[in-house]
């Protein structure tokens, strides 16, 4: 099976039996590490997750005999499902990718792995990035500590995590001045997540750049809708004429978000709850 080709398809477009094949690759300790990592990445989609798959990923993430990179990838693969369950709850068990029991087990195990000094840093960072998508009390201190680290990888994980933790506006604004493109990208995403108004000059500067990384460009489009909704049409309106449908879709979504933000402000000003 061409694993690389699967990245170009949505899971519902995969050939029949693909999930089972990927699970087999993931379980096979004799398979190439990169193949097992790709299998974990591909299986991370919420639509594919269930308790059996989640337990396999958790087992790999916690196994000290597994490759550290694979352990980290397995941990991160659980992040989207943790976030989904944290947002949607357990009122409809048939729609949930994880049972309540397993959700709690994963978060507890991730906390243990993060605190264990024997856990490789690569795995600890991945555990933090995955588990923070369903925030708990311990995450705030962990993210603050990671941000202060002189190691770029820890700082990058911290800024990534700030998308899900409120109250790090100062650190987000500092990170927007970073010359590291990865940290800048994560800072733009975090600023957009919380509508950090101080990020506006940086977002405008990015949009005015002659050359811009594609991922950063789309993250900036999204962030404009929450950071400066009152200027969204002015800054993004011309892009509705783009020949690229992905850009048009992103701009339309950003403008819709901006309208929602402005209406919410108006309602709040009128005393509407």
C-alpha positions in Angstrom: 0.0 0.0 0.0 1.2 3.5 -0.9 0.9 5.2 2.5 2.0 8.6 1.1 -0.9 8.6 -1.4 -3.4 8.3 1.4 -2.5 11.7 2.7 -4.1 13.1 -0.5 -7.4 11.4 0.3 -10.1 11.9 2.9 -10.6 8.7 5.0 -14.0 8.1 3.5 -12.2 8.0 0.1 -9.8 5.2 1.1 -10.1 1.7 -0.4 -12.0 -0.7 1.7 -10.0 -2.3 4.4 -7.4 0.5 4.6 -7.9 1.2 8.3 -7.3 -2.4 9.1 -4.2 -2.4 7.0 -2.9 0.7 8.7 -3.5 -0.8 12.1 -1.5 -3.8 11.1 1.4 -1.6 10.0 1.2 0.3 13.3 1.3 -3.0 15.3 4.1 -4.5 13.4 7.4 -3.9 15.2 9.3 -5.3 12.3 7.9 -2.6 9.9 10.0 0.5 9.2 9.6 3.2 11.9 8.6 5.8 9.2 5.8 3.5 8.0 4.5 3.0 11.5 4.6 6.8 12.1 2.7 7.4 8.9 0.1 4.8 9.9 -0.3 6.6 13.2 -0.7 10.0 11.5 -3.2 8.7 9.1 -5.2 7.0 11.8 -5.4 10.1 13.9 -8.6 11.4 12.1 -11.5 11.6 14.6 -13.7 9.7 12.1 -11.5 6.7 12.4 -10.9 6.7 16.1 -12.4 4.1 18.5 -11.4 2.7 21.9 -9.4 -0.2 20.3 -7.3 2.1 18.1 -6.9 4.6 20.9 -5.7 1.9 23.3 -3.1 0.8 20.7 -1.8 4.3 20.3 -1.7 4.8 24.0 0.2 1.6 24.5 2.8 2.6 21.9 3.1 6.1 23.4 3.8 4.6 26.9 6.1 1.8 25.8 9.8 2.6 26.7 10.9 -0.1 24.3 9.4 1.7 21.3 11.2 4.3 19.2 10.9 7.7 20.8 9.8 9.4 17.6 7.1 6.8 17.1 5.9 7.2 20.7 5.6 10.9 20.2 3.7 10.4 16.9 1.3 8.0 18.6 0.6 10.4 21.4 -0.1 13.3 19.0 -2.4 11.1 17.1 -4.8 11.1 20.1 -4.9 14.8 20.3 -7.8 15.5 17.9 -10.0 13.0 19.6 -9.3 14.3 23.0 -10.3 17.8 21.8 -13.5 16.5 20.2 -14.6 14.7 23.4 -13.6 17.7 25.5 -15.9 19.9 23.4 -18.8 17.5 22.7 -18.9 15.5 25.9 -20.4 12.0 26.2 -24.1 12.6 25.7 -24.1 10.7 22.5 -21.7 7.7 23.0 -22.2 6.4 19.4 -20.8 9.7 18.0 -17.9 9.9 20.5 -14.5 8.6 19.3 -13.6 7.7 22.9 -15.4 6.3 25.8 -15.4 8.4 29.0 -13.4 5.8 30.8 -10.7 5.7 28.1 -10.6 9.5 27.8 -9.8 9.8 31.5 -7.3 7.0 31.3 -5.4 8.7 28.4 -5.2 12.0 30.2 -4.0 10.4 33.4 -1.4 8.3 31.5 -0.2 11.4 29.6 0.2 13.3 32.8 2.2 10.5 34.3 4.4 10.3 31.2 5.0 14.0 31.3 6.1 14.0 34.9 8.3 10.9 34.6 12.0 11.9 34.2 12.7 8.7 32.4 10.4 9.7 29.5 12.4 11.1 26.6 11.9 14.8 26.0 10.5 14.2 22.5 7.7 12.1 24.0 7.1 14.5 26.8 6.6 17.4 24.4 4.3 15.3 22.3 2.3 14.3 25.3 1.9 17.9 26.3 0.8 18.9 22.8 -1.8 16.1 22.6 -3.2 16.4 26.1 -3.5 20.2 26.2 -6.2 19.9 23.5 -8.4 18.9 26.4 -6.9 21.3 29.0 -6.4 20.3 32.7 -5.1 22.2 35.6 -1.5 20.9 35.2 -1.2 22.2 31.7 -0.8 25.9 32.7 2.3 25.4 34.7 3.7 22.9 32.2 3.2 25.4 29.3 4.7 28.3 31.2 7.8 26.2 32.1 8.2 25.0 28.5 8.0 28.6 27.2 10.9 29.6 29.5 13.1 26.8 28.2 16.1 27.8 26.2 15.5 24.9 23.9 13.6 25.8 20.8 11.6 22.6 20.6 10.1 23.2 24.1 9.3 26.8 23.3 7.6 25.7 20.1 5.5 23.2 22.0 4.5 25.8 24.5 3.4 28.3 21.8 1.4 25.5 20.1 -0.3 24.7 23.4 -1.3 28.4 23.9 -4.0 27.9 21.3 -6.0 26.0 24.0 -5.0 27.9 27.1 -6.3 31.4 27.8 -4.2 34.0 29.5 -0.9 33.8 27.6 -1.4 37.0 25.5 1.9 38.4 26.6 3.8 35.3 25.5 1.9 35.1 22.2 2.8 38.7 21.4 6.4 38.1 22.2 6.4 35.0 19.9 5.0 37.0 17.0 8.3 38.8 17.0 10.2 35.6 16.6 12.5 35.1 13.6 11.9 31.4 13.8 9.2 30.6 11.1 7.7 27.7 13.1 7.3 29.7 16.3 5.8 32.6 14.3 3.3 30.3 12.7 2.2 28.9 16.0 2.0 32.4 17.5 -0.3 33.5 14.7 -2.6 30.5 15.3 -2.7 31.2 19.0 -3.4 34.9 18.4 -6.3 34.0 16.2 -7.6 31.4 18.7 -8.0 34.1 21.4 -8.4 37.2 19.3 -5.3 38.9 20.7 -5.8 42.5 19.5 -2.2 43.4 19.9 -1.3 40.9 17.1 -3.0 43.2 14.4 0.2 45.0 13.2 2.0 41.7 12.7 -0.9 40.1 10.8 -1.1 43.1 8.5 2.6 43.1 7.9 2.4 39.4 7.0 -0.4 40.0 4.5 1.6 42.8 2.9 4.8 40.7 2.5 5.9 39.9 -1.0 6.8 36.4 -0.1 4.9 34.3 2.4 4.8 30.7 3.5 1.5 29.1 2.5 0.7 27.7 5.9 1.4 31.1 7.5 -0.7 32.8 4.9 -3.8 30.7 5.6 -3.2 31.0 9.4 -3.1 34.7 9.0 -6.3 34.9 7.0 -8.1 32.9 9.7 -6.6 35.1 12.5 -7.7 38.3 10.9 -11.3 37.4 11.5 -10.9 37.3 15.3 -8.0 39.7 15.9 -9.4 42.6 13.9 -12.9 41.8 12.6 -13.7 45.5 12.0 -10.9 45.6 9.3 -11.4 42.1 7.9 -13.3 43.2 4.8 -10.8 46.0 4.1 -7.8 43.7 4.4 -9.2 40.5 2.8 -12.0 41.6 0.5 -9.8 41.8 -2.6 -8.8 38.2 -2.1 -12.3 37.1 -2.9 -11.3 37.6 -6.6 -8.5 35.1 -6.3 -8.3 32.3 -8.8 -7.4 29.9 -6.0 -10.6 28.4 -4.5 -8.8 27.5 -1.3 -8.0 31.2 -0.7 -11.6 32.3 -1.5 -13.0 29.7 0.9 -10.5 30.8 3.6 -11.4 34.4 3.1 -15.1 33.7 3.2 -14.8 31.8 6.4 -12.7 34.6 8.0 -15.2 37.2 6.9 -18.0 35.1 8.4 -16.1 34.8 11.6 -15.5 38.6 11.6 -19.2 39.3 11.2 -20.0 37.0 14.0 -17.5 38.7 16.3 -18.9 42.2 15.4 -22.5 41.0 16.0 -21.5 39.6 19.4 -19.9 42.9 20.4 -23.0 44.8 19.3 -25.3 42.4 21.3 -23.0 42.8 24.3 -23.1 46.6 24.0 -26.9 46.4 23.9 -27.0 44.3 27.0 -28.1 41.1 25.1 -26.8 37.9 26.7 
